[in-house]
Amino acid sequence: MSYLAKNYNRRKISFIKGKGSFLYSKDKKKYLDFLSGIAVNTLGHSHPTLLKALNTQAKKVWHVSNSFEIPEGELLAKNLAKKTFADKVIFVNSGAEANEAAIKIARRHFYSIGKPNKNRILCIKNSFHGRTLANIFASGSKKMTEGFGPKVSGFDHFKFGDLNSLKKKINKNTAALFFETAMGESGIKVHSNKFLREVKKICNKKKILLILDEVQCGIGRSGKFFAFEYSNVKPDIVPIAKGIGGGFPIGAVLMTKKVAKCMIPGTHGSTYGGNPLAMMVGNAVLSEIYKKGFLANVRKNSKYFLFELEKIRKNYPKVIKEVRGVGLLIGLQLNVNLGKFINSLTQNRLLTIRAAENVVRILPPLNVKKNEINLALKIIRKVCKEFDKK
Ligand SMILES: *Cc1c(COP(=O)(O)O)cnc(C)c1O
């Protein structure tokens, strides 16, 4: 009997140790971890740089209130700003919280310039932005909102990749466009550079803010620090979380100084957000990702992985319908039962996770080694062969 509520479907495995790309279970099995706690363990498990940062800071001070200066957070904000579009940062603890803050900032910006009615947020139908009340209604997903009414108003929706549907939904009260640069949970769907550039043009013309949720695709996951860098489009607000903590809960909102101006004392806060322990772990994650060649290596591994997966798809078209993704945010859309396929991968010691649209999500650590990718490919081939016979 478990005292945990049943809000997750848990696999019957528990882990006692992690090292690099591998997890070790209580029953002494070794698993290749290609889901990375859902794009969280950017540098794999027990990375020496992260261990050192955590242990060093733990001996100094863990937590102080945001009513004091926190130099560790100043440093992380500076580290984020110097390599990105951002001028200012607010730290929180999770992706959902970062998204909520992003929505607040967009609305407050227009309020502060005397346009309080410009407050509607335009999102993608059946998207994912986290599980808080505002975010589930931002998702426009029936499944996620069922039973959680009354509806949080203020969100409109357009169809993924459909510029006409987007244009139709814009009106004078639209404050911001809000979507993931590359969608994770919703089935690994990557916006084209052309689409993003068109969106930016519309934003400029209609004076609408662009919020790009990079909670999953950000922090190197796409092969660039941010996925939107491929398009050269500059957003106004970017919520991040998952990868930035490498396993320590951190969220943040990055923004331009234009929109940051409205966030005066008292407008937003978070007790834990930006505490010294979290901040030093975040700084350690960035010190690795910023190393020369790190992101180029992600892109190289991605190219190899996607190419080899495509070969498998060609051999087993009855099993795999499509290979898609960017960087190490990879999806296999299946023609077979998703749950059974993932179970079979797990039984063969490869950990992956599901996404919408019958997609297996593959999210290796960003420092994954080529021989580990080869091991994953071998397992995927084996499982495809099994399912091809069925
Ligand atoms: C995971 C995720 C969130 C929610 O993050 P939490 O830390 O679970 O609150 C929001 N947006 C995207 C794109 C995500 O992938």
The ligand as a Gaussian input file, in Angstrom:
#p B3LYP/6-31G(d) Opt

LIG

0 1
 C        7.868000      20.670000     -18.307000
 C        7.351000      21.855000     -18.966000
 C        6.682000      22.855000     -18.240000
 C        6.343000      22.702000     -16.787000
 O        7.475000      22.627000     -15.984000
 P        7.318000      22.144000     -14.452000
 O        8.707000      22.327000     -13.922000
 O        6.853000      20.736000     -14.486000
 O        6.348000      23.042000     -13.812000
 C        6.295000      23.994000     -18.914000
 N        6.526000      24.154000     -20.209000
 C        7.160000      23.203000     -20.938000
 C        7.400000      23.436000     -22.375000
 C        7.579000      22.027000     -20.341000
 O        8.185000      21.081000     -21.067000

